[in-house]
Amino acid sequence: MLEIKGLKLTFQGSSGFEVIHNMNLAIEEGEIVGIVGESGSGKTTAALSVAGLLDRRKVQAEGSILLDGMELLSCSETEYQKIRGRSISMVFQEPLSSLDPLMKIGHQVEEALKLHTNLNRKQRRQAAIGALRSVELSDPELIYEKYPHELSGGMCQRVMLAAAIVTHPRLLIADEPTTALDVSVQAQILSLIRRLSQEYRMSVLFISHDLGVIRMLCDRVAVMRDGYVVEQGRTQDIFEHPAHAYTRTLVAKIQKRNDFLETDRDPVLKLEKVNAFYRNGRNRRQALYDVSFEIRRGEILGLVGESGCGKSTTAKVITGILPDYTGTVERYGVRPQMVFQDPLSSLNPSKNISWLLEEPLRIAGVSKLSRRESVRNILGRVGLSEEHLRRRPAELSGGQRQRVAIAAALIQRPALIVADEPVSALDVTIQTQILDLMLELKRELGLSYLFISHDLGVIYRICDRVMIMREGRIIEQGSVLEIYQHPKESYTKRLASLAGEIQ
């Protein structure tokens, strides 16, 4: 159905930088093929070339891309406009960035029908509601009239799928469509893509840096590195018998599990019967119910649950951001520091790294000489050089920005770091580097972490103990192996089962 032969993509300019090298890939009708690789490997660029979304004035393409025998590289933009949305549809990672916030859901799902069919208004509405129903959205007539901000992230991703499949395309390109979703919603979306592929005999090109997701969904997989397809084959064969050294390294990283010892050290944090609230005018909504736990020195405690369960609210109470609570919060030592999921949003974009790292010490009244000495020391610990100090956050890679965020948290020498989804946006190699860094800092400095994640696979790899949170309550806690292998609560069993499938 789709055949890529000898594809070369070169960014035009003084150097003529080639980003895709002699790529070959074929997809049969109704088949799901994954492309996996680290950030910068070329997987998204290759997908965009199939969809005709690369600027031809800036990117020179050689080779062949055939869709049902039709050569796409020779198509004009006018011809491509007839193909996109009709024969080829695309779903991206962040639906809220792709959906128009000012347009109702139904009208956005109908857009492709307006462009590619002769259906009247009533028929388009019926088709759009049918598409919303097919992606398992309850009450699609009500969803049709809503705006994107009124829906959850998982619901918005289902809307994007509905808009993509409303014309019954031959090929769906899905670029990291589940990265930002929690484990249960992620599994639901993957299962939905599989069902839609079978139901419509639709082929899927699935782009991801997450080998666990690829393993769960795809029939075949191509592994990309530095613009090359280094290995491809049946998914099971690639995972069980990887031939290329790079593939073996990637597979080993998702199977890695650190060994930990039980700790009887002094506590650095203790919560007893904490109830937390949010106020909206006169209304007061309860978000946490009788939450009790403690973290000991040198321990990594995982907190896992679905979106909206109260994980981030717990972090806000611990760090003092949310003062409206009852119960007891005992902090031992310096106030806990936060590391967030997206450092680009949490770091001041107008300041360089030197200023960002010095600012907490400047506020504390530390002298200029001592501040700079502290910054140099912390840079070495997180694997950055003094050359990075002159840069702003936007001039760093995702992994480098997360190292800066960790350095900013460490520079005040806290006993506890609250890490809220610190690696969920990173590819598997950078993710492993950040997790290894956190473990190294734990051993060197005796640090403790509250590690918040929706990803039970990451929790399994790094944490000593884990708590399962649901609807503002801790429903189960214990050692990682105990919770992962012998869960007691039915909800925990379902999460563990989903994580096992995705792993």
Buried (B, 14 or more C-beta within 10 A) or exposed (E): BBBBEEBBBBBEEEEEEBBBBBBBBBBEEBBBBBBBBBBBBBBBBBBBBBBBBBEEEEBBBEBBBBBEEEEBBEBEEEEBBEBBBBBBBBBBBBBBEBBEEEEBBBBBBBBBBEEBBEBEEEEBBEBBBEBBBBBBBEEBEEBBEBBBEEBEBBBBBBBBBBBBBBBBBBBBBBBBBBBBBBBBBBBBBBBBBBEBBEEBEBBBBBBBBBBBBBBBBBBBBBBBBEBBBBBBBEBEBBBEEBEBEBBEBBBEBBEEEBEBEEBEEEBBBBBEEBBBBEEEEEEEEBBBBBBEBEBBBBBBBBBBBBBBBBBBBBBBBBBEEBEBBEBEBEBBEEEBBBBBBBBBEBBEEEBBBBBBBBBBBEEEEBEEEEBBEBBEEBBEBBBBEEEBBEBBBEEBEBBBBBBBBBBBBBBBEBBBBBBBBBBBBBBBBBBBBBBBBBBBBBEEBEBBBBBBBBBBBBBBBBBBBBBBBBBBBBBBBBBBEBBBEEBEEEBBEBBBBBBBBBB
